[in-house]
Each structure stands twice: as C-alpha cells, then as structure tokens.
Amino acid sequence: MKTVGVIDVGSNTIKLLVAQPGKTLPAEKVSFVVEETRIGEGMTGHPPVIDEQAIERGAAAIARLTQAASECDTLCIVATSAVRDASNKQAFVNAVEKASNHELRILSGEEEAAFIGLALRCDPALKDLSSYTLFDLGGGSLECIQFTDHKVSEAQSLQLGSVRLASLLLEDRKLPLPQDKHEQIAAYVKQSWGASKFAPDSSPSEIAVLTGGSAKHLAESLTSSQRESGISFQDFSEIVDRVCSLTFDQRIKEYNIPPNRADIFPTAMVTLKQSLSYLGCSRIFFSDYNLRFGVATMLLQQGEISRIALP
C-alpha cells in the first residue's frame, strides 16, 4: 500500500506523519514522530528573525525525520508561521534543503488554513458536524476556519501563536500566570480579533473544534465522555483558571504536559478562551486531525501537493 510522509515545520515542534489510505478515510496514520525544536522562540523583533542556533536545530531535526521517512513513496516538507514570517526565511530554507536533500515548501496562511480544512474530512468524530468554527493554535499562529453546511465559509491566519505571545508578553513562564498578565494576553488577543475579518459572535454555530498541540494535551486530560459530547464554555473557563494558577512543574504533573509545552500552556489556554468568547462559541470539541493530514490526503490523491486555495 502506498505510504506518504509529511514533515510539518512549526514554531514549537517539527513533526513527521507517515500515512496511507484508510478503509473509509482519505488518510490514516501509520506512524508519528516529534522533534522538539522551538525555532520560533524569540521571533518578536522587527523584522522577526530565526536565530542561527534555531536554524541548525531545525535543519538537523528535519534531516533525521527525512531519514525516518526513507521508506515512504512520497515525502513532502512544509513550513508554517515561524518560517513564513521570518525575514531570513531563505537562510532556513537553504539549510534545510542542504541537510535533507529535499525541497522545503513554505505555506501561505491561506494554504495552511485550506489544508487544515481538508484534514477534517479524515476525522470520523466530526462527520455529524456541519456548521462550526475550527481553531488550530500553534506556536506561531492561530488558524481560524469556519464551516457552514460542511463547506468552508471563512478562514484567516492570525499571529496569535503561543510561543509568539509568550515571548512578547511574559518574563517568567514557570510561575503561575498573574491576573494582570492574564488580562494583558486576553486584551492582546481581543484586539487582534477586532482587526481581523471576523465580527464578534460570528461563528456559524455555538460549536467550536480545537486542534493543535495545547488542545491535544488538554483533550487528553478529559474523560472519554467529555471528548465525545464536548465541554461547555464554562467548563473550559474553569480549566483555564486552573491552568493559570499552576506553576511550571505543577502543569507537567497535573496535565502530563511535556516541558517544552508547559511553559506556554497558560498563554495558549487564555488565547483560546478569548477567541471562543469573541466568536460566540459555547460548546467545544477536539480533533487530532490538522495540517499534516490535509497534506497527506492530497499526496495520496494526487502524488504531490498543488497550490490550494479556499473556495
């Protein structure tokens, strides 16, 4: 059976998905590998820059993942917010292509959103949802995609990634998040939404679907019935307050979060809470199907990824 590999270069981690056609789904996971690199750390300058050490870490990680995917029929390497926004993106591309001997493709925000939308067709848990808002929160950006009657009706990439905001707004990420910092992050997020194409309370329904690393770890702390039926906005708000009250070590212990994500977990939770509130979402579901599955779906169907745009 044909297998494809997708290496997703994010701000916080670099991940490899190996996939093949499923019995009932376009793409099904065969294996999954994560490299902790955080190439987007500190990209708050004007212009933003990926530092030399991060370039070296990223290129070395991608070379290892390329080797891990050597048995795949097709391999595609894509980069998102951190590389897309970096003023020295070409230096990163050159380093990656030299280390891996593969082309690195930088996705636009619109392409990233479109691939995420394509990925949701692989999630059997969402088959009964027709109108909802998807939030995919990464280290560098937050992708928002709205679906109406199973079709994408609106989408935008916002520069609200957790690594980006934590680098910009926080000094000590190992302490509990103080109330003034909580309010500062919430105000920053609200201001960004106000400048976006989305009007307040404009979700096609009360339902939101969350994807991304922080959402994944939060979902894993819930019961199976909570994941299946979703949680209320009130439940989510209480979780956010709890996360913000914990120290770095307590977050790791209570939510089983890896250290590379525990420092930005409060920032991520406040960002998601404010985003849900702004768009008027009161019922929250979770999905593991994101960008990588969208790229894998197109590779399995076409053998390569062509330019993709939102309808």
C-alpha positions as CSV (number, residue, x, y, z in Angstrom):
1,M,0.0,0.0,0.0
2,K,1.3,3.5,-0.9
3,T,2.6,5.5,2.0
4,V,3.4,9.2,2.2
5,G,5.4,11.2,4.7
6,V,4.7,14.8,5.7
7,I,7.2,16.8,7.7
8,D,5.4,19.8,9.3
9,V,7.8,22.6,10.4
10,G,6.1,24.5,13.1
11,S,7.2,27.2,15.5
12,N,7.4,24.9,18.5
13,T,7.9,21.4,17.1
14,I,8.8,19.7,13.9
15,K,6.6,16.6,13.2
16,L,6.6,13.7,10.8
17,L,3.4,11.9,9.9
18,V,3.6,8.7,7.8
19,A,0.1,8.0,6.4
20,Q,-1.6,5.6,4.0
21,P,-5.1,5.4,2.5
22,G,-7.7,4.2,5.2
23,K,-10.5,1.8,4.6
24,T,-13.1,4.6,5.0
25,L,-10.9,7.7,5.3
26,P,-8.6,9.5,2.7
27,A,-5.6,9.3,5.0
28,E,-4.8,7.1,8.1
29,K,-1.8,7.4,10.4
30,V,0.9,4.7,10.2
31,S,3.4,6.4,12.5
32,F,4.1,9.8,14.0
33,V,7.4,11.3,15.2
34,V,8.0,14.6,17.0
35,E,11.2,16.7,17.3
36,E,11.2,19.4,19.9
37,T,13.0,22.4,18.3
38,R,11.1,25.6,19.0
39,I,12.6,27.6,16.1
40,G,10.0,30.4,16.7
41,E,11.3,31.3,20.1
42,G,12.1,35.0,20.4
43,M,10.8,36.0,17.0
44,T,9.4,39.3,18.3
45,G,11.9,41.6,16.6
46,H,11.3,44.0,13.8
47,P,11.8,42.2,11.5
48,P,11.4,38.8,13.1
49,V,14.5,36.5,12.7
50,I,15.1,32.8,13.2
51,D,18.5,32.8,15.0
52,E,21.4,30.7,13.8
53,Q,21.2,28.1,16.5
54,A,17.5,27.6,15.7
55,I,18.3,27.2,12.0
56,E,20.9,24.5,12.9
57,R,18.4,22.7,15.3
58,G,15.7,22.8,12.7
59,A,17.8,21.6,9.8
60,A,19.3,18.7,11.9
61,A,15.8,17.6,13.1
62,I,14.4,17.6,9.6
63,A,17.4,15.6,8.3
64,R,16.6,13.0,11.0
65,L,12.9,12.9,10.1
66,T,13.7,12.6,6.4
67,Q,15.8,9.5,7.2
68,A,12.9,8.2,9.3
69,A,10.6,8.6,6.3
70,S,13.1,7.0,3.8
71,E,10.7,4.1,3.1
72,C,7.8,6.4,2.1
73,D,6.8,6.5,-1.6
74,T,6.5,10.3,-1.4
75,L,7.8,12.9,1.1
76,C,6.7,16.5,1.5
77,I,8.2,19.1,3.9
78,V,6.1,22.1,4.6
79,A,6.7,25.1,6.9
80,T,4.2,27.4,8.5
81,S,4.2,30.6,10.6
82,A,7.7,30.8,12.0
83,V,9.4,30.3,8.7
84,R,6.7,32.2,6.8
85,D,7.2,35.4,8.9
86,A,11.0,35.3,9.3
87,S,12.9,37.9,7.4
88,N,15.7,35.4,7.0
89,K,13.5,32.5,5.8
90,Q,15.7,31.8,2.8
91,A,18.6,31.0,5.1
92,F,16.4,28.5,6.8
93,V,15.2,27.0,3.5
94,N,18.8,26.7,2.3
95,A,20.0,25.0,5.5
96,V,17.1,22.5,5.4
97,E,17.4,21.6,1.7
98,K,21.2,21.1,2.2
99,A,20.8,18.9,5.3
100,S,17.8,16.8,4.0
101,N,18.3,16.9,0.2
102,H,14.6,17.7,-0.1
103,E,12.6,20.8,-1.1
104,L,11.0,22.8,1.7
105,R,7.7,24.5,0.8
106,I,6.6,27.5,2.8
107,L,2.8,27.6,3.0
108,S,0.9,30.8,2.9
109,G,-1.7,31.4,5.7
110,E,-4.5,30.7,3.3
111,E,-2.9,27.5,2.1
112,E,-2.3,26.4,5.7
113,A,-6.0,27.0,6.5
114,A,-7.1,25.2,3.4
115,F,-5.1,22.1,4.2
116,I,-6.4,22.1,7.8
117,G,-9.9,22.2,6.3
118,L,-9.1,19.3,4.0
119,A,-7.8,17.3,7.0
120,L,-11.0,17.4,8.9
121,R,-12.5,15.1,6.3
122,C,-10.3,12.4,7.9
123,D,-11.8,12.8,11.4
124,P,-14.7,10.4,11.8
125,A,-15.8,12.1,15.1
126,L,-16.7,15.3,13.1
127,K,-18.9,13.6,10.4
128,D,-22.1,14.8,12.1
129,L,-21.0,18.4,12.5
130,S,-22.0,20.6,9.6
131,S,-21.5,24.2,10.8
132,Y,-18.8,25.2,13.3
133,T,-15.6,27.1,13.9
134,L,-12.2,25.4,13.9
135,F,-9.3,26.9,15.9
136,D,-5.9,25.4,15.2
137,L,-3.5,27.0,17.7
138,G,0.2,26.6,17.0
139,G,3.4,28.2,18.3
140,G,3.4,31.0,15.7
141,S,-0.2,31.5,14.6
142,L,-3.8,30.7,15.2
143,E,-5.8,29.4,12.2
144,C,-9.5,30.1,12.3
145,I,-11.7,28.3,9.8
146,Q,-15.5,28.5,9.7
147,F,-17.6,25.7,8.2
148,T,-21.2,26.2,7.1
149,D,-23.1,23.2,5.8
150,H,-19.8,21.2,5.6
151,K,-18.2,23.9,3.4
152,V,-15.5,26.4,4.3
153,S,-17.2,29.8,4.6
154,E,-14.4,31.9,6.0
155,A,-10.8,31.5,7.1
156,Q,-7.9,33.6,8.3
157,S,-4.5,33.1,9.9
158,L,-3.9,35.3,13.0
159,Q,-0.5,36.0,14.6
160,L,-1.6,34.7,17.9
161,G,0.6,31.6,18.3
162,S,1.5,30.6,21.9
163,V,5.3,30.9,21.5
164,R,4.9,34.2,19.8
165,L,2.7,35.7,22.5
166,A,4.6,34.2,25.4
167,S,7.9,35.6,24.0
168,L,6.2,39.0,23.6
169,L,4.3,39.4,26.8
170,L,5.8,37.2,29.6
171,E,9.1,37.3,31.5
172,D,8.9,34.2,33.8
173,R,6.8,31.4,32.3
174,K,7.4,29.0,35.2
175,L,5.4,30.9,37.7
176,P,1.6,30.9,37.9
177,L,0.2,33.4,35.4
178,P,-0.6,36.6,37.3
179,Q,-4.0,38.2,36.8
180,D,-2.5,41.3,35.2
181,K,-0.7,39.1,32.6
182,H,-3.9,37.1,32.1
183,E,-5.7,40.3,31.3
184,Q,-2.9,41.6,29.1
185,I,-2.9,38.4,27.0
186,A,-6.7,38.5,26.7
187,A,-6.6,42.1,25.7
188,Y,-4.0,41.5,23.1
189,V,-6.0,38.6,21.6
190,K,-9.2,40.6,21.6
191,Q,-7.5,43.4,19.8
192,S,-6.2,41.1,17.2
193,W,-9.6,39.6,16.6
194,G,-11.1,43.1,16.3
195,A,-8.6,43.8,13.5
196,S,-9.5,40.5,11.7
197,K,-12.1,39.8,9.1
198,F,-14.3,38.1,11.8
199,A,-17.1,40.1,13.5
200,P,-17.9,39.4,17.2
201,D,-20.3,36.4,17.7
202,S,-19.9,35.4,14.1
203,S,-19.4,31.7,14.5
204,P,-21.8,29.7,12.2
205,S,-23.0,27.8,15.3
206,E,-22.2,27.6,19.0
207,I,-19.8,24.7,18.3
208,A,-16.0,25.1,18.2
209,V,-13.4,22.4,17.3
210,L,-9.9,22.9,18.8
211,T,-6.8,21.4,17.3
212,G,-3.0,21.9,17.9
213,G,-0.6,20.8,20.5
214,S,-2.1,22.5,23.5
215,A,-5.6,21.5,22.6
216,K,-4.4,17.9,22.2
217,H,-2.9,17.8,25.7
218,L,-6.0,19.4,27.2
219,A,-8.2,16.8,25.5
220,E,-6.1,14.0,26.9
221,S,-6.9,15.3,30.4
222,L,-10.6,14.9,29.8
223,T,-12.8,11.9,30.2
224,S,-13.8,9.9,27.1
225,S,-17.4,11.1,27.6
226,Q,-16.3,14.7,27.7
227,R,-14.4,14.3,24.5
228,E,-17.3,12.7,22.8
229,S,-20.0,15.1,24.0
230,G,-17.8,18.2,24.1
231,I,-17.4,20.6,27.1
232,S,-19.2,23.9,27.8
233,F,-17.5,27.2,27.6
234,Q,-18.0,27.5,31.4
235,D,-16.1,24.2,31.9
236,F,-13.4,25.4,29.6
237,S,-13.1,28.7,31.5
238,E,-12.7,26.8,34.8
239,I,-9.9,24.7,33.3
240,V,-8.2,27.9,32.1
241,D,-8.3,29.4,35.6
242,R,-6.9,26.2,37.0
243,V,-4.0,26.1,34.5
244,C,-3.1,29.7,35.1
245,S,-2.9,29.0,38.9
246,L,-0.3,26.3,38.5
247,T,3.5,26.5,38.4
248,F,5.5,25.0,35.6
249,D,6.1,21.8,37.5
250,Q,2.5,21.5,38.6
251,R,1.3,21.8,34.9
252,I,3.6,19.0,33.9
253,K,2.3,16.8,36.8
254,E,-1.4,17.6,36.6
255,Y,-1.9,17.7,32.8
256,N,1.0,15.4,31.8
257,I,2.4,18.2,29.5
258,P,5.9,17.9,28.2
259,P,8.3,20.6,29.5
260,N,8.6,22.2,26.0
261,R,4.9,23.0,26.1
262,A,4.3,23.5,29.8
263,D,5.8,27.0,29.8
264,I,3.4,28.2,27.1
265,F,0.3,26.3,28.2
266,P,-1.3,29.1,30.2
267,T,-0.8,31.5,27.2
268,A,-2.4,29.0,24.9
269,M,-5.4,28.5,27.2
270,V,-6.1,32.2,27.6
271,T,-5.7,32.7,23.9
272,L,-8.3,30.0,23.1
273,K,-10.7,31.2,25.8
274,Q,-10.7,34.8,24.5
275,S,-11.0,33.5,20.9
276,L,-14.0,31.3,21.8
277,S,-15.6,34.2,23.6
278,Y,-15.1,36.7,20.8
279,L,-16.7,34.4,18.2
280,G,-19.5,33.3,20.5
281,C,-18.7,29.5,20.8
282,S,-20.2,27.8,23.8
283,R,-19.7,24.1,23.0
284,I,-16.1,22.8,22.5
285,F,-14.9,19.6,20.8
286,F,-11.3,18.5,20.0
287,S,-9.6,16.9,17.0
288,D,-6.2,15.4,16.3
289,Y,-6.6,15.9,12.5
290,N,-4.8,19.0,11.3
291,L,-2.4,20.3,8.7
292,R,-0.4,17.1,8.3
293,F,-3.5,15.0,7.4
294,G,-4.6,17.6,4.8
295,V,-1.2,17.5,3.1
296,A,-1.1,13.7,3.3
297,T,-4.6,13.5,1.8
298,M,-3.6,15.5,-1.2
299,L,-0.3,13.5,-1.6
300,L,-2.3,10.2,-1.6
301,Q,-4.8,11.6,-4.1
302,Q,-2.5,13.4,-6.5
303,G,1.0,12.3,-5.7
304,E,2.1,15.9,-5.0
305,I,0.7,19.0,-3.4
306,S,-0.5,21.6,-5.8
307,R,-1.4,25.1,-5.0
308,I,-4.6,25.0,-2.9
309,A,-6.9,27.9,-2.1
310,L,-10.0,28.3,-0.1
311,P,-13.3,28.1,-2.0
